[in-house]
């Protein structure tokens, strides 16, 4: 791994652990095993390196989410897989946590990838849910955009509750709750197929 890559990865780790304010250039250099000269050879300063780190984290977060969103199964299956996947809950969301950092939120450049990633997540979830409604898996009463915003809010809030309690239980309860709300919108036809054991495959598009 090149020096620049080590610096980016070290910055990513420290931003997740300590936030922007608590991450010093010296701490990044020490973790990366790089000198001050090396850091400033590759990056203009801490904000420049932090931006590269945040962008890398945002790209990784989107790629991991897309694995579930693009998988086979019904819309609810895919959203469930996304919400139930393995996470380091007590460390919080590596992107969502940055919204609590005033230095990140106060810098338009650093804030942009955070805002863009959360907006992408809401939009992508809305697309999955809209697809489920169009295919007859979810009833027409479901508003995909409102539901997607609710899912993201519950997910991020779940992290906060878990960190405050020092336990993953509040997070798990929040996820179970929001999935229950989505399950209430499973169409009668789709519910019947699931009950009969044939609900693993999505319903065909409506004509």
Secondary structure, DSSP 4 states (H G I P E B T S, - for coil): --HHHHHHHHHHHHHHHHTTTT--HHHHHHHHT--HHHHHHH-SSHHHHHHHHHHHHHHHHHHHHHHHHTSSS-HHHHHHHHHHS---GGG--TTGGGGG-HHHHT-HHHHHHHHHHHHHHHHHHHHHHHHHHHTTSB-TT--HHHHHHHHHHHHHHHHHHHHHHTSSHHHHHHHHHHHHHHHTTB-HHHHHHHHTT--SSPPPPP-
